[in-house]
Amino acid sequence: MTESERERRPEADEEREDEAYGLGSEVVSEVLDALEAEDAPRVLALVDDLHVADLADLIEQIGSADREALIRTLGDGLDAEVISELDESVRDEVLDFVDPAVLAKAVKELNSDDVVYLVEDLEDAQKEKVLEALDPEERVVVEQSLAYPDYSAGRMMQRELVKAPPFWTVGQMIDSMRAAEELPDPFYEVIVVDPAMKPLGVIPLGRIMGSGRPTLLSEIMNEDFHAIPATQESDDVAYAFSQYHLVSAPVVDEDGRLVGVITIDDAVEAMGDEAEEDILRLGGVGDESLADRVWDITKSRFPWLAVNLVTAILASLVIDIFEEAIQAYVALAVLMPIVASMGGNAGTQTLTVAVRALATRDLTAANMWRVIGREALVGLINGLAFAVLVGIMGVVWFGDPMLGVVLAVAMIGNLLVAGLAGIAIPLALDRVGADPALASGTFVTTVTDVVGFFLFLGIGGWLLL
């Protein structure tokens, strides 16, 4: 290895580490160059080794014209899992120019839960297009899953599963699985059922493989399992998997009969969707992605910007109350954004922790008052610390010790209120059945702005004039 190569290697290693997972920017550029040159063999060679998730990312990152060219180049080599991985808006576009024969072939390779995920958000015409590609029996299974409510276990589950009666032996179970034309992919447990198709227990595959052939399934099954109702909400399902460290769980109908199974990959996806939804709602942007059109993004953001305008007007009305004090002491106008801004940031910090704790069910009625007290104390301590800093700043900047006192007192009061508002507002919204992530940010910001301006200008007008 030459000296120059040794010098370049750390940088190259760092680049590979940054792109160890996911789609590298170099691959995207090479694919775009190959598409522009209409070099189909080169395109196919570049995407051949990509994971379906990375290929889906590639399709999302390139423009509409290149996207269509790539799909047509892939032809019947397009994996249906790639389509199921796409963002909803891109998926709709892709399905418009996927050859029906290619779609039919691809969809048949998916498990029922992946087909349900693929079609549930499609327009009726596109949904029918996908369903027509299925065999009659497969279509019935998918339509039954679609009959369950949105964001429910019935939508998440896959119908493909492995079940057996309790009187079978391990040997019979193994022989049955080996004789099956096709086993679910993935599956981790065998579900033991009674004649009425009600689950009696589950057996991990490892336990089956580690037991002797004459052993009865009833002797090794785990009776302490979690059967999930088909109407259970998806966020509750995700919580159960996280809380009880499940890898799979049987799904039952209202009569307790086995209708499907949920595996850890679907639960993890639900967890990710829930976390993403909370983040987006905290920002007031709704269900939005980078692939959405300008007009759609504008429409989704406008309502919350309008709400923010109303709250900003409310804060301005508070300022207007102290118009005479501001005119008489201009330094108040210069310094008042500091108090409001610090309060807003402190409130957002507490709010973020509170919303996440509510989502993970770590914040409950049992510890609510303790957490509220903790956040109030944190706000008070931070208020005292920053009161010293801004008080000194007020004295040094404007040469008025009393202005420093006003700034310090207002800072203590607003950071205390910010801590309380950041925890109390999402708790209150959760109690009335509203999504804490949806509106808490606006309310907390309004409270800290109004209180911050009122404290600073009110105390300033009282002590300085």
RADAUR-V18657 format. One line per field, one symbol per residue. ss: DSSP state (@ for helix, = for strand, . for the rest). psi: psi as a letter, one per 40 degrees, with the letter a starting at -180 (. if undefined). burial: # if it has 24 or more other C-alpha atoms within 12 Angstrom, else .. A space follows every 50 residues. Layout:
# RADAUR-V18657
ss->???
psi->???
burial->???
This chain:
# RADAUR-V18657
ss->..@@@@@@@@@@@@@@@@......@@@@@@@@@@@@...@@@@@@@@... .@@@@@@@@@@..@@@@@@@@@@@@@@..@@@@@@..@@@@@@@@@@..@ @@@@@@@....@@@@@@@@....@@@@@@@@....@@@@@@@@@@@.... .=@@@@.=....===...=@@@@@@@@@@.........=====....=== ====@@@@@......=@@@@.=.....==...=@@@@@@@@@@@...=== ==....=======@@@@@@@@@@@@@@@@@@@...........@@@@@@@ @@@@@@@@@@@@@@@@@@@@@.@@@@@@..@@@@@@@@@@@@@@@@@@@@ @@@@@@@@@........@@@@@@@@@@@@@@@@@@@@@@@@@@@@@@@.. @@@@@@@@@@@@@@@@@@@@@@@@@@@@@@@....@@@@@@@@@@@@@@@ @@@@@@@@@@@@@@.
psi->hiddddddddddddddddfdiahiddddddddddddefgdddddddedei iddddddddddiidddddddddddbeehhdddddeiidddddddddehhd dddddddeeiidddddddedeiidddddddddeiiddddddddddeeiii fiddddiidhihiiideiidddddddddehdhiihiieihhhiidefhhd iihidddddeiidehidddeihegihhhidehiddddddddddefidihi hiadeeiheaihidddddddddddddddddddefeagiideiiddddddd dddddddddddddddddddddfddddddgdddddeddddddddddddddd dddddddddefdhiddeddddddddddddddddddddddddddddddefh dddddddddddddddddddddddddddddddeeihdddeddddddddddd dddddddddddddd.
burial->......................##..##..##.##....#..##.##..# .###########.#.##########..####################### .#####################...##.######...##.######.#.. ################.###..##..#......#.########...#### #####..#........######..#################....##### ###...###############..##.############..##........ ...#...#..##.##..##..#..##..#.###.################ ###########.#....#..##..##.###.###.##..##.##...... .#############################....################ ###########..#.
